């Protein structure tokens, strides 16, 4: 069974602020997970990376074996938005 979501050493910065630093996680298809962290801990950034709304500065993000950033841009182009 392949993975639904993979973060492999993912980092994302906003200027001097590090939102995510070397995050690694793996969620199997059919699995469930929840990120529980205090405010400002990078949950929204991780969510946006998984949805393809942001690109990681370093590392790899995979959703069902594909690049979520590439699929997100394609969906926007097809919808015309």
Secondary structure, 3 states (H helix, E strand, C coil): CCEEEEEEEEEEEECCEEEEEEEEEEEECCCCCCCCCCCCCCHHHHHHHHHCCCCCCEEEEEECCECHHHHHHHHHHHHCC
